[in-house]
Amino acid sequence: MMMRSRSSVFAIILLSICMLIVPISALTGGPDTFGYRFIDSNSGGPAINWIDISTSGTPILLGQDDAVSANIPLNFHFNYYGVDNTQIAISNNGLAFPGSGSGSGEYVNEPIATSSVHGFIAPYWDDLVTVNTGSGIYYQTLGTAPNRMFVVEWKNNDHFGSTSPNDNGITFEAILYEGSNNIKFQYLTVYFGDSEYPGNDYGGSATVGIKSPGTDGLQYSYNQPIINPNLAILFQFPAGTTPSVRGVPEFPSPFLPAVTIIGFLGAVLFIQRTREH
């Protein structure tokens, strides 16, 4: 009886550990009041299709902290929360502002619902800097009408105050699509590697989502370490949405096979020990 009890405890502990491996979400969400919804690549949404514009795009905000580059032309009409825009402002803190002639360099990220900043797209709102070698921000309009896209790439951006000699910059991008007015976030690397502030990695100190010029908005995450490498998140303009599926389990999709195998082995071990004793 004692061995059976120990086997049960062992199986429970093993399965509990499996559930705690790298908290990467598979999420869908919305609609917000306007009608935007989102779906990520871990829950059946479009997969990442990385577009590197670091050699072809226009560089901005090099060597900057809490800075904004404004009045950047999109070269097409992009509707955001019901308003057509032809220009955008970009912040080095992982924000973009459709239609804005100024934007904001705010470095303290906030929840979408209560944010004091409005009218932004936030692929990774955090306190980022472009001061180290190899870091920068680039933008470019690609394609031909009526299917152009505007890409902003934040490449190798470091976290402010990073002190580790082995720290890395993170690389992500936002894509605005002509016609559909959809928005896609893509993440190549999301690990700073700063041993002093490990909580900043994987979105642990960032806001991801969209916010209207008013109070409406849709949040993917806030200070949650659930942004994994090669993740893509599609924010769908109301005209092209499909019903959202809520309550998708927060499982790390890339690690799901490993979690399943480990859990299975734990269950087999439990059954085997129970039969033996």
N, C-alpha and C positions, 0 to 999 in steps of 0.2 A: 504493500500500500504506500509506503514511504517513497519507493522508487517511482511509482506512478505519479505521485504528487510532484516530485522533483522534475519529472519529464514534462508535466503540464506547465510548471513554472518556466522551465527552459524554453518551451515552445512559445509561450506568451511573450517572454522577454525578447526572443529572437525576432518575432514578428513585429514587436513594438519598435525595435531598432530599425527594421526595414522601412517602417513608415516615416522615420525621421531623417532618412537620407536626403540630402540636398533638396530643400523645399522649393521645387519648381512647379508653377501652376499650369494647369490647362484650363483656360478660362474663356467664357463668352459673357457678354454683358449688354445692358441697355434694354429698352431704349431710354434715352434721356427725354426731356420734354420736347425737344425739337424732333427727335426720332433717330438720332445716331445710335448704332450698335457696334460692338466690337467682337471679334473672334480671333483667337491666336492660333499659331501653327501647331501647338500641342493638342488642340481640340478639334482638328479637322479643317482649320483655316488655311489660307495660302501659305506655302512654304517660303522660306527665305530665298531670295534671288538677289544676291548681293551685287550692288552697282558701285564700283569703285570710281570715284571722280577726282581722286586726290592728285592725279596728274593732268586731268583735262579740265577740271572745274576752276572757277575763280576763287582764289584764296582770300579770306577775310579774317580779321581779329587775331592775327598772329601775335604772340607774346602779350596777350591781354588777360585781364581779370575783371569780371563783372561789366563787360563792355557789350555794346549793341551796334550792329551795322544795319542802317535803315534804308528805306526807299529802294529796295532791290527789286528789279522787274521780274515778274513771273513769265512774261511773254505769252500769256493766255489768261482767260477769265477763269477764276477759281471761286466757286461758291462755298462760303463757310458760314454756317448758321443762317442761311438765307440771304447773305449779302455777297454780291460779286466783287472780287478783288483782283487787282492786276499787279500788286506789289506786296512785298513782305519785309519784315524786319527779323533779324536773326541775332540771338544772344549766345555768348560763349557758355552760358549756364544751361544749355540743352533745351532752349525754348525758341519757338518761331511764332511770329505774330502776323497772320494774314491781314493785309490791308493797312497795317500800321505804318505810320511815318516815323515812329519813335521806338516803340517796344519798351522793354524793361530789362535792366540788368540785375534784377533781384536775385540774390544768391541763396536766400533761405527758402527752401521748398515748402509748400503747404498742401493740405488736402484740396482736391478740386472743388468740393462743395463750399468751402469757407475761404478760398484763396482771395487775398486782397488784390492780386493781379488778375486781369481779365483779357479775353480775346486772344488766347494762345494755344499753340500745339506743343505738347510736352513729351517728346520721345524719351527724355531723361533729364528732368529738372533737378539739378544738384549744383553744388558749389564747385564748378569746374574751371580750370585754367588752361591756357595754351602757351605756357612759358617755356616748356622743355623742348629740346631738339626733337623734331619729327612730329610735333603736335600742331594741329591746325583745323580750320573749318573751311569747307569748300561748298560752292553751290553751282548748279548747272541745269539748264533746260534741255531736255533730250526728246527725240522723236519728232514726228511731223503732225500737223493739225489734221484731224481733230483729236488726236490721241497722244498729245505731248504729256510729259511729266517733269515736275520740278523736283530736283534732288538736293538735299542738304546733308552733307557728311561731316560729322564731328569725328576727327581722326586722332587717336592717341592722346586724348584729353586727360589730364591728370586731375586728381582731387586737390582742392586747396588745402595746404597744410601738410601734404604728404611728406613724410620724413624718411621713409625706408629707402635704403640704397638700391633695393631691388624692385621698387614699385614700377607699375606699368600704367600706360594710358589706356582708356577704353575707347572703343570705336563703334559708332552707331549712326543711323541715318533716318531721315524722314523723307517720304516721297508723296507729293501731291499730284493727283491724276486729273488731267483735263477731261471734261465730259462727264465722267462718273462722279467727280468731286470726292472720291474716296481718298483716304489717307492711310499710308502704311508705314509702320515703324519696323526697322530691322536692326539686329544686334549682332555684331561680329565678335567683339570681346567686351566683357563687362566685369573684369577682375583687375582691381588696382594693384593688389599684391602688397599693400602697406601693412606690415606686421603690427603697427601701433594702432591702426584703425581698421580692423578686418570687417567691421560692421558696415562699411561703405560699399562693399562688393555686391554685385548682383542686384543692384537697385535698393540696397538696404538703407540708403539715405536719400533716395530719389522719389520724385513724383512722376508717374507715367499716365497720360490721359489728354483730354481736350477740354477747353473751357471757352464758352461763348463770350461775346463782349458784355453780356449781362450776367445773370446768375446761373444759367444752365451749364451743364457740363457732364462729362462721363469719365470716370476714373478707372484705370486698370489696376494701379497699385500705388500705395503710399508707404514709404519706408519699410517695404517688404522685400527680402532677398529672394525674389522669384523670377528675376530676369536672367534667363540662361543664354549662353552663347548659341547663335544660330536661331534665335527666336524671331518670329515675325508676328506683328499684331496689325490687323486690318480694321480701321474705323470706317464703317460703311455709311455713306450719305443716305438719308431716308429713302430716296427713290429706288435704291438698289438693294434694300435689306431683305432678309428672310427672318422668320421667327427665331428668336434667341432661345437657346437651351440653357437653363439655369441649373445650378447645383452640380456642375461638373467637378469631380473630385480633384483636389490639388495634388496630382501625382507628377513626379519628374519624368516626363515622357522619355528622354534619352536613357534613363536608368530603369525604366519599367521592366525590361526583360530580366535584369539582375535582381530586382526586388522580387519578381515573381518566382525566379529560380530559388533564391535564398529562402523565401517563405515556404515554397513547396518542400525543400529539403528539411526544413524545421518540422513541418507537419508529418513528413514520412518518419523522421526520427522519433517523434512523439508516439506515433502509432506503433512503431517497431518496439519501442521500450515498453509500451503498455501491454503488447502481446507477450513479451518475454516475462513479464512480471505479473 
